[in-house]
Amino acid sequence: MQFDLPLPELHAFRSPAAAPDDFDAFWSRTLAEAAAHPLDPRFTPMSTRLSTIDVYDVSFGGFAGQRIAAWLMVPRNGVRPLPAVVEYLGYTGGRGKPSESLMWSAAGYAHLLVDCRGQVGADTPDLGVTGAPQAGGLVTRGIEDPDDYYYRRVFTDAVRAVDAVREFDVVDPERVLVAGGSQGGGISLAVAGLRSDVIGMISDAPFLCDIMRCATITDDAPYSELRDYLRVQRDKVERAERTVSYHDGVHFAARATAPGFFSVGLMDTVCPPSSVFAAHNAYGGTKRIQVWPFNGHENGMGYLRELHLEFANSLAKPEAVAG
């Protein structure tokens, strides 16, 4: 069922959450600290049974120089240099197997699929803060201090992934898009807000937008992890609010300038529609949003993939659109 605001109100909705006064300084410092460590991207060719795509096992220096894993899938044919899509993953996800993620490379893009540190399916450990109280999952890891928060590390890794793919010899560094759904959609928003040099951003049902409000209007995970934490840590509400305010997708959206594509299911109880519209409505670049009235967090699935290609091609391969 549709449980959130009516669609006309969603189109007008603005999050009441405010960015901290030092939001930009916080992220400038964070990325400067990361830049002090070598990026050192490594692309190791892999032997696979794929006959039209070359696969590389990738690692690069992310937050604090810690090694982050990724796959790079590159079409064997196509005019060089290639546009690239950097894709970020949903909650609990890892990079999996290359054969599970072939759409972008099949469409003529170099595709960097970035692991998400510390998650169940990941090959990359999270070497951040340990020992502090947290609820199940990762949403509350390090939440007592913005510097220690889990997503500070994840967003930094994601920014560095853009630098890494640009180092690959067949990639056009001027044609890089970022994309993701759910948690990956929140990460792509963060990167678009922190990097003015990506040419497009795709964010499907983004997680981590209007975070504190979402913890009060949905019972579903992952937002329920935040509520579970605060149900016990009653004296830490203000500290948690302060920490997540530095990591809220609404604030990154307001700083983004690249064209953006959003999608939302109006029956989504995982990432409530009002939170998606909060990010979309705050977004600083040109934007569009695809609404699925009768879908939940599964969103548009195959229908959505066609829209992704149309959007990406219009930015990175306009000749394909014209043809």
N, C-alpha and C positions, 0 to 999 in steps of 0.2 A: 504494500500500500504506500501511497505518497503521504509521508508523515511531516514533511518540512513545510516551508512557506509556499504559498501559491506561486505559480510561475511568474505572473506580473511583478510580484513583490521580490522574487529572486533576481529578476533583471535589474532591480533598483537597489538591492541590498548592499550595504556597506558595513564592514566589520567594525565593531566598536574598539577593537584592539589597537593600541598605539605603539609605534616603534619607539624603543629607547632613544634618548637624545644622542647617545654615542653609538648607535647601531652601525653607521658607516665606519667610524673609527675602529670599532671592535673587529669588523671584518677586514679592514685594511691591515690591521695589525696581524690578524690570523693568517692572511695570505702572504704577508711579508715574512712571517716566521717560517711558513712552509717553503717559500722561495729560497730561503737560506740553505735548504737541503737539495742535493742533486736530484733532478728529475730522472735521469738515467733510464730512459725507456728501453726495454729489451723486447725484441720481436723474434721469437724462435719458431721457424717453420714446423708445422705438424703434418704427419702422414695421416691422411683420412681417406675414406672411400668416396668423397665428393669429387665429381669430375669437372665441375665448372667453377669451383670456388677454392681459393687458397686460404688456409687457416693458419693463424699464428698464435702461439701461446705468449701472452704479453704480461709484462710486469713493469711497474714504474713506482717512483717514490711519491707517496701521498703525504698525508699529515705526518709531521715530524720525520719525514723521510722513510716512513714505514712502507714496505713493499705491498702494492695492491695488484691483484691478479685481474686479468681481462682476457677475452678472446677478440681477435681481429679477423673478420671474414672479408675477403677481397675477391671480387669477380675477376676471373682470368681474362675476360674480354671486356672491352669498353674503352672509351677515349680517356687517356691519361692527361692530366691528373684527375683523380676521382673526387667527387664530393664525399663527405663523411657524415655519418650519424653516430653520435655517442649516446648509447642507451643505458639507462639506470633501472634498477630492478625493484620489484615490489617487496613488501615486508616478508621476511623469512627467506627470501629467494637468494640464490647464488647464480653464478654464470652457467652452471649446468654443462651440457654438451653442445658443441658447436652446431650439430645437426638439428638442434631444437629451435634455432633462431636464424633462419635463412632468408626471411623476406627482404630485408634491406640490401643484402649483398646480391640477391637474385634480381633486384630492381636496379642494380648498377651503382650502389654506394659501397664505400668502405665502411664497415660496421664494427665499431668498438663496443662490445658488451662488457660493462664494468661490474666486477664483483662488489658485493656490499659487505664490508668487514664485519665479522662476528656473527653473521646470521646463519641460520640452520643449514642452508644449502651452499654456503660460501666456502671458497678455498682460502680466504684471507682472514686471519685472526684480528680481533680488536685488541690492540695493545694499550688501551687507554686506562682510565681509572678503574680500580677494582676495590672491593671491600665495602663500599658505601651501600646503604640500603637502597634497594630497587624492587619494583614489582616485577612479575614475570615478563619476559621479553626485554626489549631494549629501549623503550620510550622513556623510561625514567632513569636510565644509567647515567650517572654523573649530574643529575638534575639540580643538585644543590648549588652549583656554580656554573655560569655560562662557559667558562674556560674548560671545564671538565666534561661538558655535556657530550653525549655520544654523537649527536648530529653535527656538532662542530667538526668532528673528525671526518664524518661521512661527506659533508658538503665540501670540505677542503679536498678530500680525495677526488670528488667529482670535478672540481675546477681543474685539478692537475691532470685529469684524464683528457681534457680538451687539449692541453699542451702536449700530452703524450701522443695523441693521434696525429697531431700536426707534424710530428717528427718523422712519420713514416713516409718513405720516399715517393709513393704514388698518390698521396693525399694532397689535394689543393687546400692549403691552410686558410684560404679566404672563403671556403664553402663548407663550413662545419655547422651542423644542427645538433641540438640536444633533445632527447625524448625520453619519456617514461610514463608509466601508469601507476596509480596509487602512491606508494612510497616513492617509486621512481618518478612520478609526476611532480611530487614535492621537491625532489632533488633537482629535476630539470628546471623548475621555477627558481630554485636557489642559484643555480649556475647562470641562468639568464639574467638574474638580478645582480650578479657579481661580475659578469663578463659582458662587455658591450660589443664584443667582436664575434659572437655567434650570429648566424644569419637567420635562425629560426628556432622556435621552442614548441615542443609538443608535450602537453600535460593532460593526461586522461585521469579523471576522478582523483585529483591530487590529494594525498595525505599531508598532514602538517600545515594546514591552513586554518586560521581562526581556531587555534589549538585549544585554548581554555574553554571557549564556548562549546566546541564539539564534545569536550569531556562531560558537559552537562546535558546534552540533548540526544546522545546515542548510548546504548548499552553495549554495543559491539566493540570487540578488539580491532585495532590496537588502542583506541582512545580510552577504553575501559581500564587499561593498565595505569594510565595517569590518575584516573578516579580511584582505583584500588590503592595506589600509593598514598594519595592524599586522605583517603578514608582512615588510614592508620597514622600517617605523618601529619597530624592535624595542625601542627605549629609551623609547617613548612610551605603553606600555600603561597605566601608572598614570594618566597625564594624560588619556587617552581614557576610561578607566573613570570618573574623576572628572567629566568633562564630561557623559557620557551619564547619569550618576546624577541630574543635575538635570532630565533630560528624559525619564525613563522613565515610561511609562504606568502602571506598577504603583503608583508613588508618587502620581500624580494620582488614580488610582482610589480609593486609600485616603482621599482627602480629599473625594471627591464625595458629595453628599447627594441629588441628584435621582434618581428612578427610572431604572434603566438596563436596556437590552436589548442582549444580546450574541449573536453567532452564530459558529460555528466548524465547519470541515470537518476531520474527523479524518485526512484524507490531505493536508492542507495542508503543503507543504514551504517555502512562502514565509514565512508567519507560523505557526510551529509551534504545534500545539494547546496544548501546555503553557504557552506564553506568553500565549495568549488566556485560558486558565483562571487563570493567575497574576493577570491584571488583574481578571477576574470575581470570583475568590475574595477579592481584597483590596477590592473595591468597597464604598464606605461606605453607599450608598443601597440601597433595595429593588432587586432585580435578578432577571433571568431569562436563561437562555442556551439558544439553539436549537442542537442538535448534529446535524450531517449526517454520518453514519458513512462514507459512500462518496464524499464530495466533497473536493476540494482547495480551492485558493484561489478558485475560481469560486463557492464557497459555495452558497447556496440559490437564487440568481437570482430568477425570477418568484415562486416559492413564498415567498421571503424578503420580497419587496415587500408581499405581502398581510399578513404578520406585522408589518411596519413600520407599515402603516396602522392595524392593529388596536391596536398599542401606542400610537401617537401619538394616535389618536382617544380612547382611554381616558383620556388626560391632558388633551388640549386641547379635545376635542369630545365630552364624555361623553354628550351628547344623541344623537349619532349612534350610539354603542354601544347605548344604551338602546332606540333605535328599531329 
